[in-house]
Amino acid sequence: MSLEDDLTEVKRRLEELARSVIQLERNLVRQREGKPVPMVVGRPDGLVTISDTPYDSTLWTDSDDEGLGARDRRAP
């Protein structure tokens, strides 16, 4: 992606975030007033579910080579 494409995508995501925050604020006001809050069904595009299962420990093999530091030494 070019820089302009990246900026366009960031702008789109920020506008989407602003719309979501406005909707959340409206729902909170409705809830405080005792009015029913519309339920959103489905999942937004691009949302990824992260499992609660532990990661395989072999993923961290040789992690010292990736700039994370050695496990047996402290950072300066």
URHUCOR-V131424 format. One line per field, one symbol per residue. phi: phi as a letter, one per 30 degrees, with the letter a starting at -180 (. if undefined). psi: psi as a letter, one per 40 degrees, with the letter a starting at -180 (. if undefined). burial: # if it has 24 or more other ideal C-beta (glycine too) atoms within 12 Angstrom, else .. A space follows every 10 residues. Layout:
phi = ???
psi = ???
burial = ???
//
This chain:
phi = .ddddddddd dddddddddd dddddddddd dddiddcdcc cjbddidcdc dddddddddc didddcidjd dcbcdd
psi = iidddddddd dddddddddd dddddddddd ddeeiihhhh hahiiehhhh ieiiihdede hfedefeeii deiii.
burial = .......... .......... .......... .......... .......... .......... .......... ......
//
